[in-house]
Amino acid sequence: MKRILIGLVICFVSVAFAQTPPPQVVASGIHMNGAEATVRVLNREIFTARSNLSGISATDRARRAVTRIKEQLEQPGPNKVTLVPDSIGILVQIDGATSFAVTPGDVDLSHGETLESRANAAKAALETAINESRESRNAHFLLLAALKVALATLVVLGLIRLALLTRRKLLSAMLSATQRHSERLQLGGVKLVRSERVAMTVRMGLNVVYRVVLFVLVYNWLSFVLSCFPYTRIWGETLNAFLIDLLASMGAAILHAVPGIVTAGVIFFLAKWVSNLFHSFFERVRTGQIQLTWLDADVVAPTRRIAKTLVWLFALAMAYPYLPGSGTEAFKGLSVLVGLMLSLGASNLVGQAASGLILTYGRVYRKGEYVRIADSEGTVTEVGMFATRIRTGLGEELTIANSKILENTTTNYSRVVKGGGFVLDTKLTIGYDTPWRQVEAMLIEAAKRTEGVQMDPKPLVFQTALSDWYPEYRLVCQAIPSEPRPRALVLSALHANIQDVFSEYGVQIMSPQYFEDPPEPKVVKPDNWYPAPAVRPEGK
């Protein structure tokens, strides 16, 4: 309430200081708009000169008219305004002396004006300005206007105080009623309505109504105050007309936009219905109720998102012409700006999305599979449109852009396994003096001891290379942990068991390096082809 009072006092003081200048001085001037010039007296528009007259430009005509009116009003007399026809048009005179002339070139034909109507309008405006000029030099009138403003201010403050008290009483009564009724609205002991949210809604509604009432009171007070003084009377009159015109134009715009809004609403409703239909269809495909040869269950989710996005884009394109303001220049400019921003900044985004579609529909990997992408490997946790997330064996989560994935080779350790899980492999080199049958048996024994390594299919050992100083062995097995365990943990346990097994059988894991020939060939004699734990086949 104090802030409102301070604001009204500031407005009143500003209006008082903005009033008419000292006696015998008429506030007047011209307003130029291109080749036109408007004569103003006490902020009131009197006449607009639109054409030259005898070599005198419209601006000079307006400037001379302002000077002439000022001089005429400073002279004693009744200040009677008359119209006198002349060969150049119609002369507007004050006490028989010409102030300015209205010519045929000053008539605005686009608004249906005539020379006579234009001259009569100028006469009426000049008479009003003269009367206001007299009032501005009348101390009794100004004092009476100040008393009217003070009385109006007291009335407005009283109404604001009344509105404030009414809001408080209504709020208290409505909150009490809300609390009582919300307690009754229960079903099976569960409240159907939360009293806190209802109370917040009631409080917000009353605050909105209170602020609207406050705005109307202050707006009308300001308009009345401006209308009480001659110098600002035109502002007060314009203020009222502005609010009425604004409300009328808003109402007309709303009524005009109702058919388009209804049409757009119907389009969006149909889009929502079709989107729900797609959702139900793809959900049945995902759960296996519907079998399609061209759509696998693992690509149902991205296909559903694409289909629903296309539906909404089509609906937006269809509803766009019916949206309010879609044909305005501001709306078109905003559309161009948004399109320019998308075209400049979304090129990389579109490339990432295209890469995501290729990876998804190319079935490069699925969620839950163990993969290796460039130098990173881990379990796929999310296959997004723009990026893929994998969790490494160290517990780290990596986010890799889909375009980078397409640029590198992807190794899938889970795709060829039997059932779930992933492929586990490791490589080591042992000298030629160790029987290869023993090495294979020891590697398989280490795999059997490793928790999480499956024996069906059984582990396999491959000799991938015969180097100059040692053969290369590669152990490949399938790991299906009983509990979710990172591949790095299972691989670490396998390496530990390999060391233990080789140590138990006295075989060192070391690749020899030679600088000269050994004294004896580094070969395995046939009698020693099957040392433990290797098993000699029957008949050999």
N, C-alpha and C positions, 0 to 999 in steps of 0.2 A: 504493500500500500504506500509506503514511503517513497519507493522508487517511482511509482506512478505519479504521486504528487510532485516530486522533483521534476519529472519529465514534463508535466503540464505547465509548471512554472517557467521552465526553460523555453517551451514553445510560446508561452504568452509574452515573455520578455523579447524573444526574437521577433515576433509579429509587431510588437510595439515599436521596436527600433527600426523596423522595415517600413514604417508609415511615411506619409507624405513629407517632402522636404519643407523648408521654411516658407512662410507666406510669400505670395507674389511670384513663386517659382513653380512652374508646371513641369512635372516629370514627363518627358516625352522622348521619342527617338524613332529610329528606323531599324527595320530588320530586313536584311538583304538575303535573297535566295536566287542565285544566278543573276538573270537579267531583271528580276522583279525586286521591288523594295516596298516594304509595308510601313505605314505611318502608325505609330503607337502613342497614345496619350494616357498616362496613369496605367500603364501595362495593358490598356485596352486597344485592340486592333480597330483602327478607324477606316483605313483605305489602303489598297494595294495598287501601286502603279506598275503596269505591265508593258507599257509602250513609250516610245519617245514622243516629245511634243515640241515642234518647232526647233528641232536640233538639240533639245534638252533631254538627257537620258532619264530613264525611270528613277535611277538612284538620286540624281540631282533634283528631280521633281519632288521626291519624297523628302529630301533634306530641306528644300525650300518650304514645303508644306509644314514641316515640324517647326521651323523658325517662325513662319507666319502665324501659326496658331498660338505659339508661345507669346508673341508680341501682342496679338489681339486679346488674349485672355488677361494680360497684364493691364489693359486699358479699362477704365470704368465704363459701365454700360450694361444693358440687359443680356448681352451675349446671345442674341437670338440667331438661330441657324436657319438659312433659307436656301432654296435651290433656284437658280436662274438659268434657263436654256440659253445656249450660245452656239455659234457656228462650229466651234471645236468640240462641243459636247454639252455638259451641264456643269455650271459653276456652283460650288459650295461656298457660301458666304456667311460671315459672322458679323452681325450688325451692319449689313450692307457692303462689307469689304470682303473681297474674294480670298479664300484660304487655299483652295486647290480646285482643280478641274478634273471631272470624270470624263474620259474620252471613250469612243467606241473600242479603241485598242485595249482598254483596261477591263473590258467585259470578259468574263470566263464563260464562253459558250458551252463548254463541256458540262457545266453544271446548270445549264438552262437559264443563265442570267440575261437580263436585258439592260440597256443603258439606264432606263428609269429605275429598275429595281436595284441596280448597283448604286445609283446616286441616293436613293431613299435609305438604303442600308448604311451608307456612309453618314448621312444626316442623322439617323437615329443613334449610331455609335458615337458621333461627335457630341450630340446633345447629352447623352449619358455621361461622357467624359467631362463635359463642362459642369454638370451637376455634381459629379464626384469631386471635381476641382474645388467647387465652392465649399463642399462639405469638408474637404481636407484643410481648409483655412478657417473652419468654424470651430473654435475651442469648445463651445457648448456641445456640438455634435460629437466631437472626439471624446469628451468626458462621458457623455451618455453611452457611447459605444464601449468605452472601458468598463462602465458599470454593467452593461449587458454581458460583456465577456466574463467579468468577475462572478456574476450571478450564474451564468452557464457553467462556469468552472465548478462552483459549489454544487450545482445540480448533478453534474457528471461525477464528481467525487462521491456524492451521496449514493448515486446509482451503482457505482463501482463497489462501494462498501456493502450495499445491499446484495449485490451479486456474489460478493465474497462470503457473506454470512449464509446466503441461500445455498451456495455450493457446499459449505461445511455441513449444514444441517442435512442436505440431501445425501451427502456422502456417508454421514453417520447412519442415517436411516436405511440407506440401500445396503451398506455393509452388514448391518444387523440382520436385515431380511435375507441377504445372501447366505450368512452363516446359518440361519435357522433352516432355510430350505435345502441347503447343501447337505446338512446332516440327515435330512429325511430321504434324500435320493440315494438309496443303497439297494444293492442286489446281492443277496447271499452274504451280507456283512461287508461287502466291498463298496466303497464310495464310487458313484458314477461320475461325480463332478468334484474337482479339487477346489475347495473354497478359496485357497490362496490365488489361484489363477483367475477365478471369477471376480474376486475383490480387486485384483490388479486391472482387469478389463474395465470394471465399473469406475475405478479411479481415473484411468486414462480417458474414458469417455466423458466424464464430468469435467476433467481438465480441458479437453478440447472444446466443449461447449462454453466453458467459462472464458477461455481465450478468444473465442469467436465473439462473444458478447462484449468483452473488453475492447476488442478491435473496433467493433461497430460504434461503441460509445465514444471512443477517442477519435475515431475518424470523423464522426458527425460533429463532435466538439471542435475539432480543428477546422472543419469546413465552415461552421458558424462563426468562429473567431475571425477567420479570413474575410468572411462576407461583411463583418461589421465595420471594416475600415475601407475607405475609398481606394487606397493604393493597392490593397490585396484582395479587393472584392472579386475581381475577375478570376483570381486563383481559387477562391472558395466556390464560385459558381462552376468552374471547370472541374474542381475536385468531385463535386456531387455528380456531375455529368459523366466524369470518367468512371466512377464506381458503377453507375447504372449501365453505362455502355459496356463495361467490362463484364458485368454479370450477364447482361443480355447476350453478348457475343459468346461467352462461355456456355450459356444454356443452349444457344442455337447450334454451337459446335457439337455439344454433347448429343443433342437430338439428331443432328445430321450424321453423327458417327455411329449411332445405335445400330442401323442396319448392317454396316460393315463389321461392327464388333460381333453382332450375332452370327454373321456369315463366317468370320474367322473362328469364333467359338465352335461352330458346327464342324469346321474343317479339323480343328485340333481335337475335338471329341472323336471324330472318325479315325484320326491318326492314333489316338490313344487306344481305341478299340482294336485296330489292326495290329498295333504294337503288342497288346496283350495276347492277341491271337497267335502271333509269331512266338511269343514267349512260351505259351502253352505247347505249341507244336514242337519247338526245339527241346523243351524239357522232356517231352515224351521220347524224342529221339535219344536224348542223353541217358534216360533210364532204361532204354531198350524196348519200350512199348511199341515203337515204330522202328522198323528196320529199313535203312536206305543204303543202297550200294555206293552212292556217290557222296555220302556224308558220314564220316566216322564220329564216334562219340567224343574223341579228344579234340575235335575242331568245332564242336557244337557251340561252345561259349563265344569264340570270336565271330563265328558266322551269325549268331544271334545278335551280337552287338552291331555288326555291320548292317544287318537287315533292319534293325530298329532305327539306326542312325539314318539310313536312306529314307525310311518312312517319314521321319520327322523333318528331314531336309526337304522332301517333296511337299509336306504339309506347310512348311514355312514359306516355300516358294509360291504355293497356291494362295496362302492367306495374306501374303505381303501386300497386294494391292488394296485389300480391305482394311488394313490397319490404319487407325487415325493418324493423319499427318504424313502418310507414305508418299504423297505427291508434292509435299512442300520442298522448297530448295534446301532448307536446313536438313531434312531427312535425307535428301539425295546427297548433300555434301558429306554428311556423316557416313553414309553407305560407301561413298568413294574413299573416304579416309580409312575406314575399317578395311576395305578391300586392298588399299595400297599397303597398309601395315601388314596384312596377312601375306601379300605377295612378296614383300621385302623380307619378312622375318620367318616365313613358314616354309621356305624351300628345304632347309635341312630337316624340318619337322616332317614334311611330306615324305622325304627320302627315308627317314627312320620308320615311318608308318608302313611304307611299301616293303621295307626290309622285314618288318615284323610279320606282314602277311605272307611273304615268301617263306620265312622260317616256319610259320604255323602250318600253312597248307602244303609245304614241302615235307612236313613231318621230320624235320632234322632232329628234333628231340622233343620230349614231353616232360611235364612236371614230374619230379621224383626220379628221373634218370640221372645217372652219373656220367658226366661228359668232361672232355678236355677241350678248351678253346684257347688256342695260341699257347701261352705259358701258364694259363690258369685252369684248374680243374676242381670239380666239386659237384654237389647235387643241385639240380635245377629246382629252385623254389618258386619261381614265377616266370611265366612267359608272357610279357607285355607287348603292347603294340609298338612301343618305342625302345624298350630295353628289356634285357633278360637278367634275372638275378640268380646267382649260384652261391651256395654255401660251401666253403672249402673245408678240408679236414681239420684246419686249425680254428674253426669256429668263425671265420671271417665271412662276411656277405659281400660279394662283388656284384656291382651293377655294370653291365657291359652293353654298350649301344648296339642295336641290331645291325646297323650298317657295318660296324667293326667285325661282327661275327661272320657276316657274309664274306668279308675280305680275308678271313683266316680259315684254316682247316679245323673242322670240328670232329673230335673223336668221341664216339658214343660207346661207353663201356657197359651199358645196360640193354642195348637193343638186341644183341644176339644171345643173351643168356636164356636159360631154361627157367621159366617162371620169373619171380621177382629178383631183385638184387642187382649186382654189377660184376663186371669182369675184373679180376685181380691178377696182375702179372708182375714179375720181377726178373731181372737178368743178372747173371754173375759169370765169371770166367775162372776156370780151373785148369791147371797144367795138364799136359798130355800124359804124364806119369800116373795120373789118377784114373782108374777105369771109369768109362762113361756110364756103364751100367750101375756102378756104385753111386755116382753123382745123381743120376735120375732117381734111384731108390731113396737117397737121402732127401732130395727135394720133395718127393711125394710124402715121405714120412713127416717132414716139417709142415707140409700143408695139412696133414691129418691132425696134427697137434694144435693147429691154430683154430681158436674159437671163432665161429662165423663162416668158415670155409666149408662149402658143401662138397660131399663126396659123390653126389649124383647131379650132374655129370662129374666123373672123376677128374682130378687134376692131371694135366698133361705137361710133359717136358719136351722141349724142342731144342735141337742143336742148330742154332741160327747161323753160325759161321765157324769156319775152321781157320783161325788166324795163324800167323807164323809161330807163335809161342804158346797158344792155348786155344781150346774151343770155347765158344760162347753158348751158354745154356739159358733157356728162357722158360720159366715156370708160369703156366697159365691155369687159373682156376676160377671158380665162381663163388662169390661171397654173398650169402644171404644171412645177415646177422639176425639173431633172435630178438635183439633190440636195435633200434636205430643207432648205428654207430658210424662215424665218418670213415671214409675209405682209408684215410691216413692212419687211423688207429689199427684197423685190421692189417694194413700193409706193414706197419711197425711191428705188430705181433708176429707176422709171418717172417720178417727178417730176423727177429730174435730167435725164433724156433729154428731157422736155418743155421744160425751160428751154433746153437746148442747141439743140434744133430751132427753137424760136421765135427764139432769138438769131441763128441762122444765116440766117433769112429776114427778119430785121429787124422782127419783130413784138413789141411790148412787151406783157408780161403785166401789164396794169394796167386797172382798171375806172375809167372817168372819173366824176367827180362834178361837177355843174354848179350854178352859182348864177345863171346867166343864159343866154339862148339864144345859140348860136354864130352868127357872121356868116354862115356857109354851112351848109346842111344836112349832117349827118353821115351820108351815104349812100355806097354803092359804085356807081359807074357801071358799066353793062353791059360796057363794054370791059375793065373790070378785075375781072370776076367770077372769072376763073380764073388768078390769079397762082400762080407756083410755090410749092409742089409740086403744086397742084391741076391736074388733067388735063381739058381741054375735051373733052366728048363729040363724036363725029363728027357732022357735019351742023349744028353750032351755032357 
